[in-house]
Structure formats: C-alpha cells, structure tokens
C-alpha cells in the first residue's frame, strides 16, 4: 500500500506488517498500537510517508553494518520472543505471577516505532538517518508517539 493512496491504516492493515498485533486481546490497546504505527508510517520518511514495501525493505539498523535482517523482521521476532518467554514463565512458575501478554506484545511492536520518523531516503532512495532523526533519535520520538495515542 502506498501512503498516498491511503493515509489511515487500521488494525487489519498494520497487522499485514506485524501479525502479532492480532494477538492483542484488548481491542482498545490493539487499536492504539495500530494508531501509533499509522502515524509513524504516514509521517515518516521526512514527511513523505513510507509504503509497506519500503518498510519491509528497511534494514534492522543503520548503525551496525550490513546485518541480514530487516526492521519489520526484527520487530516481529521481538514480539514472538516475548510470547515465547511468557509461555515459559507460565509453565515454570507455579506461584501465579500474572503475565500481561497484551502489554508484552504491544511493547515489542512499539519498541522501534520511532524509526520510521528517524529514517528518510536520500536522492538515490538509500535509507539514511534523516534530518529529524539527527535531532531526535527513535527512542524519544517513539515514546512521544505512544504517549500521544494514549
């Protein structure tokens, strides 16, 4: 999907990138996570917005060389790891420690939500740290987006 064709992605569209979003049982939380991602996608890339295909092609990091993992794969891996850890904890501990799976999944999916804002493309379509990202790194812009959407 191109951001110029559609500027408001809902849960079903965001779940195309991040399938674990559908595992968040709390509808309100699921919709908030999707709203945060909608804004990151449509406002990112120096204000031009990202297409889903562009996001799927972005490398996991710009700072550690050519790692063979994409940004989207990284976040999906984080979400699956959180779910797996929750499974182990529930099976291992018999003292009834409450595991908030919805929060674990939401946190994993939102961990790098500021990267679409931090990143841009140069004249040759290479993904770079954009001007906004040089001023505000993704952890801070991500927290601000999450706070904005509740």
C-alpha positions as CSV (number, residue, x, y, z in Angstrom):
1,X,0.0,0.0,0.0
2,X,1.2,3.5,-0.8
3,X,0.7,6.2,1.8
4,X,-0.5,8.5,-1.0
5,X,-3.3,6.0,-1.7
6,X,-4.4,5.6,1.9
7,X,-3.4,7.7,4.9
8,X,-5.2,6.0,7.7
9,X,-4.2,2.4,8.3
10,X,-6.2,0.4,10.8
11,X,-5.6,-2.8,12.7
12,X,-6.0,-5.1,9.7
13,X,-3.6,-3.1,7.6
14,X,-0.9,-2.7,10.3
15,X,-1.3,-6.4,11.0
16,X,-0.1,-7.1,7.5
17,X,3.3,-5.8,8.7
18,X,3.0,-7.1,12.3
19,X,0.8,-10.2,12.5
20,X,1.2,-10.4,16.3
21,X,-0.9,-7.3,16.6
22,X,-3.9,-9.6,16.2
23,X,-2.9,-11.5,19.3
24,X,-3.5,-8.4,21.5
25,X,-6.9,-9.3,23.0
26,X,-7.7,-5.8,24.4
27,X,-9.4,-4.1,21.5
28,X,-8.6,-0.6,22.7
29,X,-4.9,-1.4,23.2
30,X,-4.8,-3.1,19.8
31,X,-6.3,0.0,18.1
32,X,-3.9,2.3,19.9
33,X,-0.9,0.3,18.8
34,X,-2.2,0.5,15.2
35,X,-2.8,4.2,15.5
36,X,0.7,4.8,16.7
37,X,2.0,2.8,13.7
38,X,-0.3,4.6,11.3
39,X,1.2,7.9,12.3
40,X,4.8,6.7,12.2
41,X,4.3,5.2,8.7
42,X,2.4,8.2,7.2
43,X,4.5,10.9,8.9
44,X,7.9,9.2,8.5
45,X,10.5,9.3,5.7
46,X,11.0,13.0,6.1
47,X,7.2,13.6,6.0
48,X,6.7,11.7,2.7
49,X,5.5,8.6,4.4
50,X,6.5,5.0,3.8
51,X,4.9,2.3,1.7
52,X,4.6,-1.1,3.3
53,X,7.0,-2.5,0.8
54,X,9.6,0.3,1.6
55,X,9.3,-0.5,5.3
56,X,9.7,-4.2,4.6
57,X,13.0,-3.5,2.9
58,X,14.5,-1.2,5.6
59,X,17.4,-2.8,7.3
60,X,17.1,-3.6,11.0
61,X,19.7,-1.0,11.9
62,X,21.8,1.6,10.1
63,X,24.4,1.6,12.9
64,X,25.9,-2.0,12.9
65,X,26.9,-2.8,9.3
66,X,25.0,-5.0,6.9
67,X,23.0,-7.2,9.1
68,X,20.8,-9.7,7.2
69,X,17.6,-8.8,9.0
70,X,15.0,-6.2,8.2
71,X,13.4,-3.7,10.5
72,X,10.0,-5.4,10.2
73,X,11.5,-8.9,10.7
74,X,13.3,-7.6,13.8
75,X,10.1,-6.3,15.4
76,X,8.1,-9.5,14.5
77,X,11.0,-11.5,16.1
78,X,10.8,-9.4,19.2
79,X,7.1,-10.0,19.5
80,X,7.4,-13.7,19.0
81,X,10.2,-13.9,21.6
82,X,8.1,-12.1,24.2
83,X,5.2,-14.5,23.6
84,X,7.6,-17.5,23.9
85,X,9.1,-16.1,27.1
86,X,5.6,-15.6,28.5
87,X,4.9,-19.3,27.7
88,X,8.0,-20.4,29.5
89,X,7.2,-18.3,32.6
90,X,3.7,-19.5,32.8
91,X,4.8,-23.2,32.6
92,X,7.8,-22.7,35.0
93,X,6.3,-20.6,37.9
94,X,3.6,-22.1,40.0
95,X,3.2,-19.1,42.2
96,X,0.7,-17.4,39.9
97,X,2.8,-14.5,38.6
98,X,0.5,-12.5,36.3
99,X,1.7,-12.2,32.7
100,X,0.2,-9.3,30.8
101,X,0.6,-10.7,27.3
102,X,-1.2,-7.8,25.7
103,X,1.4,-5.4,27.2
104,X,4.3,-7.6,26.2
105,X,3.2,-7.8,22.6
106,X,2.3,-4.1,22.4
107,X,5.7,-3.2,23.9
108,X,7.6,-5.4,21.5
109,X,5.7,-4.0,18.5
110,X,6.2,-0.4,19.7
111,X,9.9,-0.7,20.7
112,X,11.2,0.8,17.5
113,X,8.1,2.7,16.3
114,X,10.2,5.9,16.1
115,X,12.5,4.5,13.4
116,X,10.1,5.4,10.5
117,X,10.4,9.0,11.8
118,X,14.2,8.9,12.3
119,X,14.8,7.4,8.8
120,X,14.5,9.1,5.4
121,X,15.7,8.3,1.9
122,X,18.4,10.2,0.0
123,X,18.3,11.1,-3.7
124,X,19.2,7.6,-4.7
125,X,16.5,6.1,-2.5
126,X,19.0,4.8,0.1
127,X,17.6,4.7,3.6
128,X,19.5,7.2,5.8
129,X,19.1,8.9,9.1
130,X,17.1,11.9,8.2
131,X,17.3,15.5,9.5
132,X,14.5,14.8,12.0
133,X,16.4,11.7,13.2
134,X,19.6,13.6,13.6
135,X,17.8,15.9,16.0
136,X,15.5,13.4,17.8
137,X,16.5,9.7,17.9
138,X,13.9,7.0,17.5
139,X,13.6,6.1,21.2
140,X,12.4,9.6,22.0
141,X,10.1,10.1,19.0
142,X,8.7,6.6,19.7
143,X,7.9,7.4,23.3
144,X,6.3,10.7,22.2
145,X,4.0,8.9,19.6
146,X,3.0,6.3,22.2
147,X,2.2,9.0,24.7
148,X,0.2,11.0,22.1
149,X,-2.0,8.0,21.3
150,X,-2.6,7.0,25.0
